Amino acid sequence: MRRFERPEIKSKYGPCVKCGVGTRSHVLEAALYEEYEQEIVVGASDIYSSSQWEDVDTVTRSEIVQDSIVMCHTCWVAALEHYNSELPKMKFEGAGRYQRLANVLRNVRYYNLDIHLNDEAKNSIRELRNSLSKFIGKVGEEE
C-alpha cells in the first residue's frame, strides 16, 4: 500500500530522538499513514422481520503506520549552538573529508536548522556546498 503524510494533522506526543523526553516541539519526520476500506452497516432489518436485509456503505479510512520522529526544544537549541560554533571552522580538504561534511550538511537540513543559523554559519554552509559540488563535478569529469 502507498504511504503518505497528512500535514493537516498535528504530530503525536513522542520521545525526543536525542534525550527521550516526551515532546512534539520539533517534528523531524512526519508520521506516515495508509488507507484502507471498511464496511459500515447503515441500516438493517429488525430480528422479527420476515425478510432480513442490511444496507452497507464502504468508507475509506486512514491509519497511522509509522509515528513521527520528534526532537525536544532543548536538544534542538543545543544542536543549533553546536552547528553555529562548529560550521565556521569546517573546511573542505579533499576526498577524505567528503563523507563527513556531507553528513554534517544532511544533519543541518534534517534538523531544520538552515534558516536559524547565524550569518557566519550560513556563509560556511554555502561555501561547503559549493566546494562539495565542485568536487563531485570534477570526480564525474575524470570518469
Phi, psi and omega per residue, in radians:
M1 nan 2.724 -3.130
R2 -1.441 2.316 3.087
R3 -1.757 2.539 -3.088
F4 -2.599 2.832 3.097
E5 -1.696 2.700 3.068
R6 -2.193 1.578 -3.065
P7 -1.149 -0.329 -3.133
E8 -1.326 -0.201 -3.135
I9 -1.827 2.254 3.129
K10 -1.209 2.679 -3.139
S11 -1.159 2.575 3.069
K12 -1.318 2.725 3.067
Y13 -1.181 2.167 -3.097
G14 -2.554 3.089 -3.119
P15 -1.359 2.475 3.065
C16 -1.121 2.460 -3.115
V17 -1.227 -0.370 -3.124
K18 -1.636 -0.928 -3.000
C19 -1.935 -0.249 3.099
G20 1.519 0.003 3.116
V21 -1.214 2.497 3.126
G22 -1.200 2.276 -3.091
T23 -2.835 2.969 2.870
R24 -2.577 0.488 -3.040
S25 -1.117 -0.955 -3.112
H26 -2.144 1.969 -3.121
V27 -1.527 2.010 3.134
L28 -1.506 -0.706 3.074
E29 -2.377 2.249 -3.120
A30 -1.263 2.737 3.095
A31 -1.173 2.652 3.118
L32 -1.939 2.480 -3.089
Y33 -2.158 2.750 2.992
E34 -2.269 2.577 3.104
E35 -1.622 2.603 3.006
Y36 -2.560 2.778 3.130
E37 -1.824 2.471 -3.126
Q38 -2.330 2.405 3.085
E39 -1.607 2.315 -3.128
I40 -2.142 2.278 3.098
V41 -1.373 2.080 -3.129
V42 -1.799 -0.284 3.106
G43 -2.867 2.549 3.131
A44 -2.670 2.749 3.091
S45 -1.320 2.796 3.095
D46 -1.385 2.942 -3.042
I47 -1.223 -0.275 -3.104
Y48 -1.646 -0.030 -3.105
S49 -1.245 2.533 3.126
S50 -1.293 -0.550 3.078
S51 -2.054 2.071 -3.110
Q52 -1.406 2.386 3.085
W53 -2.510 2.824 -3.100
E54 -2.690 2.280 3.034
D55 -1.744 2.266 -3.095
V56 -2.206 2.322 3.011
D57 -1.931 2.514 3.067
T58 -1.735 2.194 -3.095
V59 -2.076 2.382 3.075
T60 -1.617 2.196 -3.139
R61 -2.167 2.854 3.072
S62 -2.142 2.555 -3.089
E63 -2.266 2.440 3.120
I64 -1.285 2.278 -3.132
V65 -2.023 -0.324 3.077
Q66 -2.519 2.135 -3.127
D67 -1.193 2.776 3.105
S68 -1.270 2.719 3.091
I69 -1.839 2.146 -3.023
V70 -2.186 2.794 3.092
M71 -2.337 2.386 3.133
C72 -1.253 2.786 -3.075
H73 -1.158 -0.600 3.138
T74 -1.083 -0.827 3.131
C75 -1.185 -0.620 3.132
W76 -1.148 -0.730 3.101
V77 -1.142 -0.671 3.098
A78 -1.105 -0.717 3.094
A79 -1.136 -0.698 3.111
L80 -1.080 -0.814 3.117
E81 -1.097 -0.703 3.126
H82 -1.070 -0.858 -3.108
Y83 -1.243 -0.541 3.058
N84 -1.101 -0.610 -3.124
S85 -1.515 -0.581 -3.038
E86 -1.558 -0.570 -3.079
L87 -1.048 -0.749 3.133
P88 -1.092 -0.391 -3.139
K89 -1.437 -0.322 -3.032
M90 -1.397 2.391 3.086
K91 -2.332 2.601 3.071
F92 -1.486 2.084 -3.058
E93 -2.075 0.466 3.075
G94 1.971 -2.996 -2.994
A95 -1.070 -0.532 -3.110
G96 -1.147 -0.445 -3.113
R97 -1.769 -0.026 -3.041
Y98 -1.024 -0.912 -3.054
Q99 -1.119 -0.722 3.141
R100 -1.110 -0.791 -3.139
L101 -1.194 -0.638 3.078
A102 -1.086 -0.694 3.101
N103 -1.143 -0.700 3.114
V104 -1.082 -0.805 3.140
L105 -1.136 -0.641 3.096
R106 -1.145 -0.718 3.121
N107 -1.129 -0.708 3.119
V108 -1.056 -0.747 3.126
R109 -1.227 -0.698 -3.119
Y110 -1.092 -0.718 -3.138
Y111 -1.420 0.052 -3.140
N112 1.002 0.793 -3.114
L113 -1.704 -0.162 -3.023
D114 -0.843 -0.901 -3.040
I115 -1.450 -0.209 -3.076
H116 -1.707 -0.119 -3.137
L117 -1.256 2.736 3.079
N118 -1.293 2.966 -3.030
D119 -1.092 -0.663 -3.132
E120 -1.129 -0.732 3.114
A121 -1.205 -0.664 3.095
K122 -1.092 -0.745 3.101
N123 -1.113 -0.685 3.105
S124 -1.104 -0.738 3.098
I125 -1.079 -0.760 3.135
R126 -1.051 -0.774 3.131
E127 -1.152 -0.732 3.118
L128 -1.110 -0.748 3.118
R129 -1.109 -0.722 3.093
N130 -1.112 -0.755 3.131
S131 -1.099 -0.764 3.140
L132 -1.163 -0.697 -3.140
S133 -1.196 -0.641 3.059
K134 -1.129 -0.718 3.119
F135 -1.093 -0.767 3.126
I136 -1.118 -0.705 3.114
G137 -1.093 -0.718 3.134
K138 -1.200 -0.680 3.110
V139 -1.115 -0.718 3.134
G140 -1.161 -0.556 3.129
E141 -1.236 -0.550 -3.079
E142 -1.253 -0.450 -3.082
E143 -1.304 nan nan
